[in-house]
Amino acid sequence: MKKYTLPLLPIILGALSFLTFNLIGSRVAADGTLQEPFFLILIGFMFLFIGIIWTALRFIMSKNQKVNI
């Protein structure tokens, strides 16, 4: 399980990005424009994607090493 701690870090950061987006919230300015930290959504999805791919590759490579030995 120790080998999965580093690949799970981006998944945790992605979840924290979504949580931060919800905590900050959004509001409408006096001139009618929407003010929200939209970049946190993009960063959150990027971290989730990287973490899922990295974890899956680590899992697949560990299964292949056990078969070849």
C-alpha positions in Angstrom: 0.0 0.0 0.0 3.0 2.3 0.6 3.7 2.4 -3.2 0.3 4.0 -3.8 0.7 7.0 -1.5 2.5 9.2 -4.0 0.0 8.5 -6.9 -2.9 9.2 -4.5 -1.6 12.6 -3.7 -2.9 14.3 -7.0 -6.4 12.7 -6.2 -6.3 14.3 -2.8 -5.2 17.7 -4.2 -8.0 17.5 -6.8 -10.6 16.8 -4.1 -9.2 19.7 -2.1 -9.5 22.0 -5.2 -13.2 21.1 -5.5 -13.7 21.6 -1.8 -12.0 25.0 -1.9 -14.1 26.0 -4.9 -17.3 25.2 -2.9 -16.1 27.0 0.2 -15.1 30.2 -1.6 -18.4 30.2 -3.6 -19.4 32.6 -6.3 -21.2 35.9 -6.4 -22.6 38.4 -8.9 -20.9 41.8 -9.0 -22.8 45.1 -9.2 -22.3 45.3 -13.0 -23.8 41.8 -13.4 -20.7 39.7 -14.0 -20.2 36.4 -12.3 -17.1 36.2 -10.0 -16.0 32.7 -9.2 -12.7 30.9 -8.9 -13.3 28.8 -12.0 -9.6 27.8 -12.3 -10.1 25.6 -9.2 -12.5 23.4 -11.2 -9.9 23.0 -14.0 -7.1 22.3 -11.6 -9.2 19.8 -9.7 -10.1 17.8 -12.8 -6.5 17.9 -14.0 -5.2 16.5 -10.6 -7.9 13.8 -10.6 -7.1 12.7 -14.1 -3.4 12.6 -13.4 -3.9 10.7 -10.1 -6.2 8.1 -11.6 -3.9 7.4 -14.6 -0.9 7.3 -12.3 -2.5 4.9 -9.9 -3.9 2.7 -12.7 -0.4 2.5 -14.3 1.2 1.7 -11.0 -1.4 -1.1 -10.3 -0.9 -2.6 -13.8 2.8 -2.5 -13.6 2.9 -4.2 -10.2 0.6 -6.9 -11.6 2.9 -7.5 -14.6 6.0 -7.7 -12.4 4.4 -10.5 -10.3 3.5 -12.5 -13.4 6.9 -12.2 -15.0 8.8 -13.4 -11.9 
